[in-house]
Amino acid sequence: MVQTIRVDQVLRETVATPYRDLVTRATGAAVRSGIERAIRAEESLTTLLDFSRVGLVDFSCADEVVAKLLLGESLPAGRHLVLSGVREDHSEAIDHVLRHHEIAVLVADGIDGPCRILGFLAADLAQALTEILERGATDVATMAGAAAWSLEQAAEVLQHLAMLRLVQADGPTYRPVPLA
């Protein structure tokens, strides 16, 4: 099950403003608090943050809303955060902030479309994530063979991706984050 949170709606409710722009650190902190409350109120495996009706996203709001959600403890164990409706100008601010923190997030460019990555991932993590996003569920042995890695390296990389909430760990299998 996927929970969708419209960021523009949270902005209007928490800051009581008619604007659609995410600017200033205080605005970002207020919006993040509203998003955290919404996440805690549901038990969905995936939370989709919809930026499609958001105007400008500045660096401080990208940090407060996206980075701090990923770095904080507001996402319960086993839950995932995916962005949607992210335009190019949004991507620039979000990607810059996530790279600064050396973290990453998935961006869904449509329910059936491929996901892309914003932020920082080490080369081996990016390679494994790309493999899973393109080919679907995998296990340690299959990943080791596909990437020409040892079983230990494949296990470590897949566990790290799960810890970063970029894939779903399901016993010995690692799957793309559920979007439906």
N, C-alpha and C positions, 0 to 999 in steps of 0.2 A: 504494500500500500504506500502511496506517495502523498505527502502533504505539500500543497502549494501555498506559498506565502507571497502575496503581492507586496513588494517593497514599497511601492508608491502609496498603497493603502495604509501600511504601518506608519509611514512618514506622516500622512494626514492625521491619523489617529493619535500619534504620540506627540507630535509637535504642533498640532492644530494649525496647519498652514495650508494655503491653497497651492503652494509651489510644489513642483515635482523634482526639484534639484536636491541632491544629497551633498550639502556643503556645510562645513564647520565640524569640528570634532564633537562639540556638544550635541549637534543634531545626529551625528553618527552613533554616539553612545545611547541616545534616547531610542533611536530606531533599533539598535542591537538589543536593547532591553525588551522592546516590544516583540521582536523576533524570538528571543529566548523564551518569553512567556508562551508564545504560540507553539513553539517546539515542545515545551514541557507539557502542554495541554493535550498533545496527541501522542500516539504510539506508533507512528509510521516509521518504516525502515529508512525512507529517504525523505528529506526535506528539500524541496525545489524552491529556491529563492528567485522569483520572477522580477527581473529588472526592466521588462519591456515597456513599462509606462513611466520609467524614471528618466528625468532629463539629465542633467550633469551629475557626475560622480567625481568629487575631488579626492585627492590622496588621503586626507585625514578621514573622510567618511569610508573610503575603501578599507583603510586600516581598522577603523572602529567596527564596521559592519562585517566585512568578510574575514579579515585576518584574525580578529579577536574571537569571532565565532569558531573558527578552526582551531585556534590556540587554546581557547577556554574549555571549560567543563560543561558548557550548556548542552552539548550533544551527548545524550546518554550512550552507553556502550552499545556497539552494533548498529548505530545510526549513521547516516551519511548525509552530507550537504552537497548539493549540486546547484549550480547557477543556470538560469535560463534568461532569454531575452536580453543578453549582454551584447550591446553594440560595440563597434570598434573603439569609440571614445571611452566607454566604460572599461573595456579590456585593457587599455593602456594604463589607467590608474590602478586597477585591481592587480594586473600582472606585476607592475612595478612594486607595489606594496608586498605582494606575496613573495617575490624574489628577494626582497630585503629581509624577510623573515625566514627564507629558505623553506617555504611550504608551497603546496599546490592545491588546486581545486579543479573539479571537472565542470565543464560548461556543456550543457545539452543544447544543441542548435535545432531542436525539434524533437518530438516524442520518438519518432522513428529514425531520426538522423544520427550521425555519429557524434560522439562526445569529443571535445578537445580539452586540452590542459592549459590552465593559466598558472603561472608561478614557476617555482624552481623544483626540478627533479634531477637527481643524479642520473647519469647516462644509463646505468643498469636498471634503475627503477623505471625510467621513461621507456626503455626497450620492453620490459616485461608488461608495463601497463598498455602500451601500444598493442602488443601481442594479444592481451586479454580483450581489449576493446574491439580489435579486428576479428578475432577468431572465437571469442566466447570463453566459457569456463575452461579451466585448466587445472592440472595438479603439478606437484613438484617435479615428478619425473618427466612429464611432457614439457614443462618449461625448461628444464635442464637440457633436454634434447634439442629443443627449438633454438635455444640461445647458446648452445655449446658451453654450458656451465656445469660445474659439479652439482651434485644433489644438494650439498650444503649451501652453496651460493644461491641456488634457485629457491630453496626453502627460506633463506634469510631475506631475499628480495621480496618474495611473495608475502611474507609476514610483515615486512616493513610497509608494503603497499596497503595491507589490511589495517595496520596501525594508523596510517595516514588517512584512512577511510576513503581510499581511492578505488578499492575493490572490496567485494563482500567475501569474507571467509565463511565457508560452509563445510565444516569438517576438513577433509583433505583437499577440497576443491575451492578454487578462487574464481569468483564470478564478477562480471561487470556489475556495477551498482544498479539495483533495480530502479527503473524509471516509470514503471506502470503498475 
